[in-house]
Amino acid sequence: MALNAEKLEAALGDLRQQVHVIAVDECPSTNDIVAQAMDAGNAPGTVLAVTNYQSEGEGRRGRSWHSPRGTDVLATIGVRLQNYGYGLDPRFPLLASVLVAKGVEAATAVHLHTKWPNDLVSSKRRKIGGILVRNAHSHLSIGIGINVNSQRADYPDEIQWRVETLSAVAGRDLDLTQLVIAVAMELLRHFAGEHPLDTDELIAEWLDRSLTIGETLTLHRGAKLVEVTPLRLVRETGELIVRESDGSETVLSSADAIEY
């Protein structure tokens, strides 16, 4: 069920006048589309860019994001924060993961877990989605990739073991348009201050969904990969306290997941 631009705009309802939708069959990256639109002279307050295929999909830390054509959610939401009177919270990567998870659940009834700082995983601890947050000079950009109707066999051999798809969990193909709208609505209600859960409640839900605490977390430090054990989350800041291999404790900031 590939994305349908007309259905996407119609499903926005009252938000249709506030959100500029750009739907393309193929592009290098929806993040680039949003950046170009938001930097334009007559830029709208909110842009939602979606595509069926990204030739240069991006993940965190410069990684590529692989997805087959027409099977998954590949979207970016660009928001001019001053239009919403929204102050960017350093915990936003955690908030975004919960909001996207709630949108997925509303559209599909599939419950997702969170992995620090902003990944979405299945109960089997396999990655289903990722979020790329960028704070540009003109807007906040939230890139969203969710494995939906693809199959594990569609992914490169080296990552198949850690990938899961929503359709595999749900046992059926899912409507991409409905899913994009549900996710977008969760995020936009949060920015507008109209979400039923406030920031502290969303952090509490992140903890309820989290598969991070007590599990081994692999970090990039320069050219090296190191393993640490997450001990606890500092709710007020979104920082993660981890134990190093030598027994010492280190503080990791969720704000580091926001690219500037």
N, C-alpha and C positions, 0 to 999 in steps of 0.2 A: 504494500500500500504506500506508494511513493507520495511525496508531498504535493499538495494541491494548493496553489497560491490563492485562488478565489475562495476556497473553503477556509483557508487560513485567515484571510481578511474578514470574512463573514463571521467567523467564530470569535473574533475579538470584541464583537458587540459594541458597547459604548466606548471602548478604548480605541476603536478604529480611527477616530479623528486625532488621537494623540500619538499613535504608533505608526511609523512609516515602515511598511513591510517590503523587503526586497527578497524575492525568491528567484533563484537561478538554477539551471540544471547542473552547471559545473562552474567551479571557480578555483583559484589557488587556495584561498582561505576566506571564510566568512568574517574573520577578524579584520582583514584588509578592507572588505566591502564596507563594514561599519565605520572604520577609521576614515575612509574617503568621504562617506556620507556625512559624518559628524563634523568634519573639518570644512565642509562646503560653506559658502557664504550664507545660504538660506537653510542652514542645517536644522532638522527637526529636533525636538526634545528627546525622542526615543526612536531607536531604529532596531528592527528585528530582521536579521539576515539569515536565510536558510538556503541550503543547497542539497542536491542529491549526491554530489561527489566533490571532494576536495583533493586537488592534486598536490597541495602542500599543506595539509592539515598539521596543526601545531599542538604540542602538549607542553607540559612544564619543562623548564630547564633546557629548552631548545630541542626536545624530543619531537619526533614526528608522530602524528595521530593517523593510524591506518583504519580505513573503513571502505567496504565494497560499495559500489554504486547503487543508490536508491533503496538502501536497506535500513539505514540508521539515522538518528538525529544528529545533524551537523548544523549548529546554529550559533549565532552570536547576538546578544542583546547589548546595545549601546545606550547608555542613559546619561543625560546631562543632569548631574545631581542637584545643581542649584534650582532646576525647575521643580524638583520635588522637596526642596528644603532639607535634603538629606545630607548628614555628615558621615563621611566614610569611617566605619568602625574597624579597628585593626583585626577584629574577629570575623570580618566579613567572609573570608574563605570558608570558615566553618558554617556561618549562616547560609551561604550560598549552597553548600552541599545539602543541608537540611531542606531548604526551600525546593531545590531540584528534586530531591527524594520524595518530598510530599506531592509535588506535581506528578511525578511518575506513579505514585501510589493512587492518586485521584483518578488518573487516566487508565490504569492497568490493574489495580489491586495487587501489584507486586510490591512487597516490602523490601526496601534496600537498606543496607548498613553503610555507615560512614567509616572512612579511614583517613586519619590526619594527613594533611590539612583539608583536602577537598576532593577526595576520591569517593566513588560510590561502588560498593562491592556486594556480591551475593552472599547468602548464608554460608556458602562454601569458600568464602574469602577470595573469590575470583572477581576481577575488575569488570564492571559493567559500564561505568561512566567516569568522566573526568571533567574538571572545570578549570579554565584558565582565566584568571582575573588580571586585568590591566587597568591602571589608573593613568590615563593620558591627560594631556593639558586641557582638553576640551570635554572629556567624558570618561565615564567608567565603562569598561568593556568586559562582558562575561561570556567567554567562549564555552560552549557546552557540547560535549561529544558523548553520545549514549549508544551503546551496542543494542540494537533493537531486533531487527528481523534477519540480521546476518547469522551465519553459523560459525562455530569455532574453527571449522576446517577452512573458512575463508581467510583466516589470519596467518601471518608468517609462522612457520614451524616453531621458531624460538620463543614466541609469546603465547602459543595456543594453550599451554598448561595453566596460564593465569588469567585467561579471558573467559567471560561468560556473556550471554545475551539475554535480554528480557523475554524474547519469544520462547527461548528454551525453558526459562523458569515458569512462564505463564502457560506454556503448552499450546500456544496458538500464535499466529501472526497478529501484529498490532498496528493500529492506525497511527502513522507518524504525525499527521497533522493534528490530531486530537492530543497527542503527547506533547508536541511543541507548545500548543496553546495552554495546556494545563501547567506546564513548567513556567512559561512566560507570565501567566497570571499570578502565580505564587510570588515570583520575584517583583513584579510591578506593584502588587498590593503591599509588599514589604517597604518598597521605596516610598510609596504614597502614605505610609503610616496607617494603612487600613487592614493589615494582616491580623488575624485573631490572636496570634502569638507574638509577644514582644521579644526583644533581643535576648533577655535572660531565659525566657521560656524556650527559645530556639536553641540556645546553648545547652539547656537541660535535655532537649530532645536529641541533640547531637551526641551527648553522652549515652543516652538510652540506645541509640542506634550504633554506637561505636564498637568496632572490633579492633581498636588500636591499643587500649590500655592492657598491659600485660603481654602483648604480642611483640615479636621481634620486628623492628622497623629498620629498614636499610636506608642510610643517608649517603649523599654525595658530599665528600669533603675534598675539594680540589679534584685530583684525578683518581682518588681512592673511594671505595665503598666501605662504609663501616656499619656495623650492626649495633643498635642500642635497644634497650627495653623501656618502653613508655611506662611511667609510674602513675602519673596523675595529670589532669588538665587544670590549669588555673582559669576558672570560669570568667573572672573579671577581665582577663586580657587575652584569652585564647592561647596562652603559652602552654607548651607541653614540657613537663619535667621528665627527663629520661635518665636511665642509668647507663653509664659507659661500661666497656668491657673491664676497666680497671676498678669498677665499683663507685667511681665518682658520679655526681649528678650534673647534668647540663640542662639549660633552659633553651627551648626552641620556640621561636615566635611564629605564630600563624600569619602575621603581617608580612613575613618574608615570602609568602606565596602570592603576594600582590606585586606584579611587575610594574615598574615605573619607566 
